[in-house]
Amino acid sequence: MEIDMTTGDNARKALADSLNGVLADSFALYLKTKNFHWHVSGPHFRDYHLMFDEQATQILLTTDAIAERVRKNGQRTLTSIGDISKRQNIADNDAEKLSAEDMLKELRQDNLSLVENLRAAKELAGEAGDNATDGIIDDWTDQAEERAWFLLESAQNA
């Protein structure tokens, strides 16, 4: 029986491309969350300031693991801010004035977008037979869903 290595290589490449997109979005979301952490104001300043910082830290902690999954699949990962900007789907926000409520809503939507990208990567991990990536994506998805939930509930009283 002859094994077609091209199919496996293509599946790993597709997975790596997807994970690099997730990684770019993670960096974009991290920086946006820190931006909002630095610039939030209003009556719930302390609560939002602390929550944004906690969420940014959680996002940053996933980046190394994402990049290592790409490398373990024999592919290259992100190399620069320029590389991130080419691959990110989460938009930057350079607004000088933004209400806390708008920050909460935007970060919630961005986390939900990340969840969708993670689900697409999980499907590709299955196709590539990469059980380790398939399993760890569940944890990253749960974290992003939890962040989105906290942001939704916090926006109820914004």
Disulfide bonds with the S-S distance in Angstrom:
none
